[in-house]
Amino acid sequence: MTVDTGREAVVRGVNPGPFTLEISIDDLPPSYHPYIHGQVLEPTVTPIHVYIICDASGTPAVSTATVDAWVAEANRIYKQAAMSFTVAGVEHVTNEAWTVIESDAKFAQVVSYANVTSGIELYCVANITFAAGLHSDPRLTPNDPRCGMAVQSSAQCGTMAHEIGHACGLKDIRYALQDATCENLAGSPNWSGGDGTGYHEPGLAHAGVVQRLMMYFMENATHSDVPVGSVMGTDNSLPDPYPVGVGLDSMTTRTPLH
């Protein structure tokens, strides 16, 4: 079955700043004018310094093709925020003890291998026993040798993009704060004109909104949205989670450095 989606409109921003598009749809009431908020942003390019950990026989944890796929997915996702990433170099590091990360102490040891002066350090390992990917404590200064991220070989393609989100100052997000979404929870820049007049389907559960976000904490979920405004949810600390917001306006930087 062929679905007619209508004409395609391309809008190009000239000057950086926020914008709002209001849409008129034929055959719908004149009061029905959903609008779309967005921002025109200066593009950024961040280099990624890749360190592939190899076992004692020299077998790499991942191939360079896998790294390229991770970077391509990050570029697809972060196009929403006018951000892109490029591989600055790949180094193979033979260290059997580093092929598996089973503790925070081991993670800190691995990512301390290098201390780059620009861009991101990515360490590719065979396995992380308690996560698919890890990022260093955001409280560390960029010149701290413990700064970096690690991703295991079996991670989903978007895991590196999620860890980059942490490097940009974003937190993990989970649980909805109430059943139905609303402007306060979805973030005003993501809202479309009020209940029943926008592009969100009626009765949209806030849990569904949260699970679309790139920073949603579940590894087995499909999530890649970087909203303009902060979508509210809760963090990953249990049993006492606290409210967090995730969105472009929650980023501390669009040019991560460690």
C-alpha positions as a Markdown table, in Angstrom:
| # | Residue | x | y | z |
|---|---|---|---|---|
| 1 | Met | 0.0 | 0.0 | 0.0 |
| 2 | Thr | 1.3 | 3.4 | -0.9 |
| 3 | Val | 0.8 | 6.2 | 1.6 |
| 4 | Asp | 0.6 | 9.8 | 0.3 |
| 5 | Thr | 2.4 | 11.9 | 2.8 |
| 6 | Gly | 1.9 | 15.1 | 0.7 |
| 7 | Arg | 4.5 | 17.7 | -0.4 |
| 8 | Glu | 7.9 | 17.9 | 1.2 |
| 9 | Ala | 9.0 | 21.3 | 2.6 |
| 10 | Val | 12.6 | 22.1 | 3.1 |
| 11 | Val | 13.4 | 25.0 | 5.5 |
| 12 | Arg | 16.9 | 26.4 | 5.7 |
| 13 | Gly | 18.0 | 28.6 | 8.6 |
| 14 | Val | 20.3 | 31.6 | 7.9 |
| 15 | Asn | 21.0 | 33.0 | 11.3 |
| 16 | Pro | 21.5 | 31.0 | 14.6 |
| 17 | Gly | 18.6 | 31.2 | 17.0 |
| 18 | Pro | 15.2 | 29.7 | 17.8 |
| 19 | Phe | 12.4 | 29.5 | 15.3 |
| 20 | Thr | 8.7 | 28.4 | 15.2 |
| 21 | Leu | 6.9 | 27.0 | 12.1 |
| 22 | Glu | 3.1 | 27.1 | 12.1 |
| 23 | Ile | 1.4 | 24.6 | 9.8 |
| 24 | Ser | -2.0 | 24.9 | 8.1 |
| 25 | Ile | -3.5 | 21.6 | 7.0 |
| 26 | Asp | -6.2 | 21.5 | 4.3 |
| 27 | Asp | -9.7 | 20.2 | 5.3 |
| 28 | Leu | -9.0 | 20.7 | 9.0 |
| 29 | Pro | -10.6 | 23.3 | 11.2 |
| 30 | Pro | -9.0 | 26.8 | 11.0 |
| 31 | Ser | -8.1 | 26.5 | 14.7 |
| 32 | Tyr | -6.0 | 23.5 | 14.0 |
| 33 | His | -2.5 | 24.9 | 13.5 |
| 34 | Pro | 0.2 | 22.7 | 15.0 |
| 35 | Tyr | 3.5 | 24.4 | 15.2 |
| 36 | Ile | 7.1 | 23.1 | 15.4 |
| 37 | His | 9.8 | 24.7 | 17.5 |
| 38 | Gly | 13.4 | 24.4 | 16.5 |
| 39 | Gln | 16.8 | 26.1 | 16.6 |
| 40 | Val | 19.3 | 27.1 | 13.9 |
| 41 | Leu | 22.7 | 26.1 | 15.3 |
| 42 | Glu | 26.3 | 26.6 | 14.2 |
| 43 | Pro | 27.6 | 23.1 | 13.2 |
| 44 | Thr | 30.3 | 21.5 | 15.3 |
| 45 | Val | 32.8 | 18.7 | 14.5 |
| 46 | Thr | 34.4 | 16.7 | 17.2 |
| 47 | Pro | 37.3 | 14.3 | 16.7 |
| 48 | Ile | 37.2 | 10.8 | 18.2 |
| 49 | His | 40.4 | 9.1 | 19.2 |
| 50 | Val | 39.9 | 5.4 | 19.1 |
| 51 | Tyr | 41.8 | 2.8 | 21.1 |
| 52 | Ile | 40.9 | -0.8 | 20.3 |
| 53 | Ile | 41.9 | -3.2 | 23.0 |
| 54 | Cys | 43.4 | -6.5 | 21.8 |
| 55 | Asp | 43.9 | -9.7 | 23.7 |
| 56 | Ala | 47.3 | -11.4 | 24.2 |
| 57 | Ser | 47.2 | -12.9 | 20.7 |
| 58 | Gly | 46.6 | -9.5 | 19.1 |
| 59 | Thr | 42.9 | -10.2 | 18.3 |
| 60 | Pro | 41.1 | -6.8 | 18.4 |
| 61 | Ala | 37.9 | -6.4 | 20.5 |
| 62 | Val | 36.1 | -4.8 | 17.4 |
| 63 | Ser | 36.9 | -4.1 | 13.8 |
| 64 | Thr | 37.5 | -0.7 | 12.4 |
| 65 | Ala | 34.3 | -1.3 | 10.4 |
| 66 | Thr | 32.4 | -1.6 | 13.6 |
| 67 | Val | 33.8 | 1.7 | 14.9 |
| 68 | Asp | 32.9 | 3.3 | 11.6 |
| 69 | Ala | 29.3 | 2.1 | 12.0 |
| 70 | Trp | 29.1 | 3.5 | 15.6 |
| 71 | Val | 30.4 | 6.8 | 14.3 |
| 72 | Ala | 27.9 | 6.9 | 11.4 |
| 73 | Glu | 25.0 | 6.2 | 13.8 |
| 74 | Ala | 26.2 | 9.0 | 16.1 |
| 75 | Asn | 26.3 | 11.4 | 13.2 |
| 76 | Arg | 22.8 | 10.3 | 12.2 |
| 77 | Ile | 21.5 | 11.0 | 15.7 |
| 78 | Tyr | 23.4 | 14.2 | 16.4 |
| 79 | Lys | 22.4 | 15.8 | 13.1 |
| 80 | Gln | 19.4 | 16.9 | 15.2 |
| 81 | Ala | 21.8 | 19.1 | 17.2 |
| 82 | Ala | 24.0 | 20.2 | 14.3 |
| 83 | Met | 26.8 | 18.0 | 15.7 |
| 84 | Ser | 29.1 | 15.6 | 13.8 |
| 85 | Phe | 32.0 | 13.3 | 14.7 |
| 86 | Thr | 35.0 | 12.1 | 12.8 |
| 87 | Val | 37.6 | 9.4 | 13.6 |
| 88 | Ala | 40.9 | 11.2 | 14.3 |
| 89 | Gly | 42.9 | 8.0 | 14.6 |
| 90 | Val | 42.8 | 4.4 | 15.6 |
| 91 | Glu | 45.4 | 2.7 | 17.8 |
| 92 | His | 45.4 | -1.0 | 18.7 |
| 93 | Val | 46.5 | -1.6 | 22.3 |
| 94 | Thr | 47.4 | -5.2 | 23.3 |
| 95 | Asn | 46.6 | -5.8 | 26.9 |
| 96 | Glu | 44.8 | -9.0 | 27.9 |
| 97 | Ala | 43.8 | -7.5 | 31.3 |
| 98 | Trp | 41.9 | -4.7 | 29.6 |
| 99 | Thr | 39.7 | -6.8 | 27.3 |
| 100 | Val | 37.1 | -7.1 | 30.0 |
| 101 | Ile | 36.0 | -4.3 | 32.3 |
| 102 | Glu | 34.4 | -5.6 | 35.5 |
| 103 | Ser | 34.7 | -2.7 | 37.8 |
| 104 | Asp | 34.8 | 1.1 | 37.9 |
| 105 | Ala | 38.5 | 0.9 | 39.0 |
| 106 | Lys | 39.3 | -1.2 | 35.8 |
| 107 | Phe | 37.4 | 1.3 | 33.7 |
| 108 | Ala | 39.4 | 4.2 | 35.2 |
| 109 | Gln | 42.6 | 2.3 | 34.5 |
| 110 | Val | 41.7 | 1.6 | 30.8 |
| 111 | Val | 40.7 | 5.2 | 29.9 |
| 112 | Ser | 43.8 | 6.6 | 31.6 |
| 113 | Tyr | 45.9 | 5.0 | 28.8 |
| 114 | Ala | 45.8 | 8.3 | 26.8 |
| 115 | Asn | 45.0 | 11.9 | 27.6 |
| 116 | Val | 44.1 | 13.7 | 24.4 |
| 117 | Thr | 44.0 | 17.5 | 24.2 |
| 118 | Ser | 41.0 | 17.7 | 21.9 |
| 119 | Gly | 37.9 | 15.6 | 21.2 |
| 120 | Ile | 36.8 | 12.3 | 22.7 |
| 121 | Glu | 38.7 | 9.1 | 23.8 |
| 122 | Leu | 36.9 | 5.9 | 22.9 |
| 123 | Tyr | 38.1 | 2.6 | 24.2 |
| 124 | Cys | 36.7 | -0.5 | 22.5 |
| 125 | Val | 36.7 | -3.6 | 24.7 |
| 126 | Ala | 35.5 | -7.2 | 24.4 |
| 127 | Asn | 33.1 | -7.0 | 27.3 |
| 128 | Ile | 31.8 | -4.8 | 30.1 |
| 129 | Thr | 30.2 | -7.0 | 32.8 |
| 130 | Phe | 27.8 | -4.4 | 34.2 |
| 131 | Ala | 27.0 | -2.2 | 31.2 |
| 132 | Ala | 27.1 | -1.9 | 27.4 |
| 133 | Gly | 29.0 | 1.4 | 27.6 |
| 134 | Leu | 30.6 | 3.6 | 30.2 |
| 135 | His | 31.5 | 7.2 | 30.5 |
| 136 | Ser | 33.8 | 8.9 | 33.1 |
| 137 | Asp | 32.4 | 10.9 | 36.0 |
| 138 | Pro | 31.2 | 14.2 | 34.6 |
| 139 | Arg | 32.7 | 16.0 | 37.7 |
| 140 | Leu | 36.2 | 15.3 | 36.4 |
| 141 | Thr | 37.9 | 18.1 | 34.5 |
| 142 | Pro | 38.6 | 17.4 | 30.8 |
| 143 | Asn | 42.4 | 17.2 | 31.5 |
| 144 | Asp | 42.0 | 14.4 | 34.0 |
| 145 | Pro | 43.6 | 11.2 | 32.6 |
| 146 | Arg | 40.6 | 9.2 | 33.8 |
| 147 | Cys | 38.2 | 11.0 | 31.3 |
| 148 | Gly | 37.0 | 8.8 | 28.4 |
| 149 | Met | 34.4 | 6.3 | 27.4 |
| 150 | Ala | 34.3 | 2.6 | 26.8 |
| 151 | Val | 32.0 | 0.5 | 24.6 |
| 152 | Gln | 31.8 | -3.3 | 24.5 |
| 153 | Ser | 32.0 | -5.3 | 21.3 |
| 154 | Ser | 28.4 | -6.5 | 21.5 |
| 155 | Ala | 26.8 | -3.1 | 22.2 |
| 156 | Gln | 24.0 | -1.8 | 20.0 |
| 157 | Cys | 25.0 | 0.6 | 17.3 |
| 158 | Gly | 23.7 | 3.7 | 19.2 |
| 159 | Thr | 25.5 | 3.0 | 22.5 |
| 160 | Met | 28.5 | 5.2 | 21.6 |
| 161 | Ala | 26.1 | 8.0 | 20.8 |
| 162 | His | 24.4 | 7.6 | 24.2 |
| 163 | Glu | 27.8 | 7.8 | 25.9 |
| 164 | Ile | 28.7 | 10.9 | 23.9 |
| 165 | Gly | 25.5 | 12.4 | 25.4 |
| 166 | His | 27.0 | 12.0 | 28.8 |
| 167 | Ala | 30.2 | 13.8 | 27.5 |
| 168 | Cys | 27.8 | 16.7 | 26.5 |
| 169 | Gly | 26.4 | 16.9 | 30.1 |
| 170 | Leu | 23.2 | 14.9 | 29.6 |
| 171 | Lys | 22.1 | 12.3 | 32.2 |
| 172 | Asp | 20.4 | 9.0 | 31.9 |
| 173 | Ile | 16.6 | 9.2 | 31.9 |
| 174 | Arg | 14.0 | 6.6 | 32.7 |
| 175 | Tyr | 10.5 | 6.4 | 34.3 |
| 176 | Ala | 7.7 | 8.8 | 33.4 |
| 177 | Leu | 6.6 | 11.1 | 36.2 |
| 178 | Gln | 2.9 | 10.6 | 35.3 |
| 179 | Asp | 0.8 | 8.6 | 32.9 |
| 180 | Ala | -0.1 | 11.1 | 30.2 |
| 181 | Thr | 2.3 | 13.5 | 28.6 |
| 182 | Cys | 1.8 | 17.3 | 28.8 |
| 183 | Glu | 3.6 | 20.5 | 28.0 |
| 184 | Asn | 5.3 | 20.7 | 31.4 |
| 185 | Leu | 6.7 | 17.1 | 31.1 |
| 186 | Ala | 7.4 | 17.1 | 27.3 |
| 187 | Gly | 9.1 | 20.6 | 27.4 |
| 188 | Ser | 7.5 | 23.6 | 25.9 |
| 189 | Pro | 9.8 | 23.7 | 22.8 |
| 190 | Asn | 8.7 | 20.2 | 22.0 |
| 191 | Trp | 5.0 | 20.9 | 22.4 |
| 192 | Ser | 2.9 | 21.5 | 19.4 |
| 193 | Gly | 0.0 | 23.7 | 20.3 |
| 194 | Gly | -2.0 | 22.2 | 23.1 |
| 195 | Asp | -4.0 | 19.1 | 23.8 |
| 196 | Gly | -5.8 | 17.9 | 20.7 |
| 197 | Thr | -4.4 | 20.6 | 18.4 |
| 198 | Gly | -0.8 | 19.4 | 17.8 |
| 199 | Tyr | 1.1 | 16.7 | 16.2 |
| 200 | His | 1.3 | 14.4 | 19.3 |
| 201 | Glu | -1.3 | 11.7 | 19.1 |
| 202 | Pro | -4.1 | 12.1 | 21.7 |
| 203 | Gly | -3.5 | 10.1 | 24.9 |
| 204 | Leu | 0.2 | 9.8 | 24.3 |
| 205 | Ala | 1.8 | 8.2 | 27.4 |
| 206 | His | 4.7 | 10.1 | 28.8 |
| 207 | Ala | 6.6 | 6.8 | 29.2 |
| 208 | Gly | 6.4 | 6.5 | 25.4 |
| 209 | Val | 8.0 | 9.9 | 25.0 |
| 210 | Val | 10.8 | 9.1 | 27.4 |
| 211 | Gln | 11.6 | 5.8 | 25.7 |
| 212 | Arg | 12.2 | 7.6 | 22.4 |
| 213 | Leu | 15.0 | 9.7 | 23.8 |
| 214 | Met | 18.7 | 8.9 | 23.1 |
| 215 | Met | 19.5 | 9.2 | 26.8 |
| 216 | Tyr | 16.9 | 6.5 | 27.7 |
| 217 | Phe | 18.8 | 4.1 | 29.9 |
| 218 | Met | 17.7 | 0.8 | 28.5 |
| 219 | Glu | 20.3 | -0.8 | 26.2 |
| 220 | Asn | 17.7 | -3.0 | 24.4 |
| 221 | Ala | 15.4 | -0.1 | 23.5 |
| 222 | Thr | 15.2 | 1.8 | 20.2 |
| 223 | His | 15.9 | 5.4 | 21.0 |
| 224 | Ser | 17.5 | 8.3 | 19.1 |
| 225 | Asp | 15.6 | 11.5 | 19.8 |
| 226 | Val | 17.5 | 14.6 | 20.9 |
| 227 | Pro | 14.6 | 17.0 | 21.7 |
| 228 | Val | 15.0 | 20.8 | 21.5 |
| 229 | Gly | 13.6 | 21.3 | 25.1 |
| 230 | Ser | 14.1 | 19.2 | 28.1 |
| 231 | Val | 11.8 | 16.2 | 28.4 |
| 232 | Met | 11.3 | 15.4 | 32.1 |
| 233 | Gly | 11.7 | 12.0 | 33.6 |
| 234 | Thr | 13.7 | 10.5 | 36.5 |
| 235 | Asp | 17.3 | 9.5 | 36.8 |
| 236 | Asn | 18.7 | 6.0 | 37.1 |
| 237 | Ser | 19.4 | 6.0 | 40.9 |
| 238 | Leu | 17.3 | 3.6 | 42.9 |
| 239 | Pro | 15.4 | 3.3 | 45.2 |
| 240 | Asp | 15.2 | 7.1 | 45.3 |
| 241 | Pro | 15.2 | 8.5 | 41.7 |
| 242 | Tyr | 15.0 | 12.3 | 41.3 |
| 243 | Pro | 13.7 | 14.4 | 38.4 |
| 244 | Val | 16.0 | 15.1 | 35.4 |
| 245 | Gly | 15.5 | 16.7 | 32.1 |
| 246 | Val | 17.0 | 15.7 | 28.8 |
| 247 | Gly | 17.2 | 17.9 | 25.7 |
| 248 | Leu | 19.4 | 20.2 | 23.6 |
| 249 | Asp | 18.9 | 22.9 | 26.2 |
| 250 | Ser | 20.2 | 20.6 | 28.9 |
| 251 | Met | 23.6 | 20.1 | 27.1 |
| 252 | Thr | 26.5 | 21.9 | 28.8 |
| 253 | Thr | 28.5 | 21.6 | 25.5 |
| 254 | Arg | 28.1 | 20.5 | 21.9 |
| 255 | Thr | 31.8 | 20.1 | 21.6 |
| 256 | Pro | 32.7 | 17.4 | 24.2 |
| 257 | Leu | 36.3 | 17.2 | 25.3 |
| 258 | His | 38.2 | 14.7 | 27.4 |
